[in-house]
Amino acid sequence: MNLIRAISAAFAAFVFVACAPVEAPAQEGPVEITLTRTVCYGFCPAYTVAISGDGQVRYEGRAFVDAVGPRTATIPAADVGRLAQRFDEIGFDQLRDEYRGQMTDLPTTTISFTRNGRTKTLVDYGGTSAGMPRAVRDLQAEIDRVANTAQWVLRDGQPVRDRPQH
């Protein structure tokens, strides 16, 4: 008799737990990826590109680029999702906020990644010489590739060597 009560109680507990409402996982909040490159002593292209989770690309060219000023484009949202996964793969949130080498006249590259209302920014100034993982440079190149910044940065497939005309 005690065995039947124990089995019944266990079954009732199982049914109670199985029927309890399950909280749905929180939806991932808006994603935005921003890459900013500054001038250097030479002809380094200066621009900012921002990619939103829905695939909107906003570019602002400043110097040593073919397209000075704002430009926009659209890319597939799935491309943005894959790019966001790259941030996770390299442990972007665990990296330092800045990597600065002990030299001058280099461009500064800044990446900001916003997801779920939280933004992480990483500054690269000669960063690989200051311990920055090579994967960050690869990520910078991947952001440029996904956003197709070459369409605005390069002139006839080549870097721009003349000062912008305002």
ABEGO torsion letter per residue (X at the ends): XAAAAAAAAAAAAAAAAAABBBBBBBBBBBBBBBBBBBBBABABBBBBBBBBAAGBBBBBBABGBABBEBBBBBBBAAAAAAAAAAAAAAGAAABBABBBBBBBGBBBBBBBBBBGGBBBBBBBBGAAAAGBBAAAAAAAAAAAAAAGAAAAABBGGBBBABBBBX
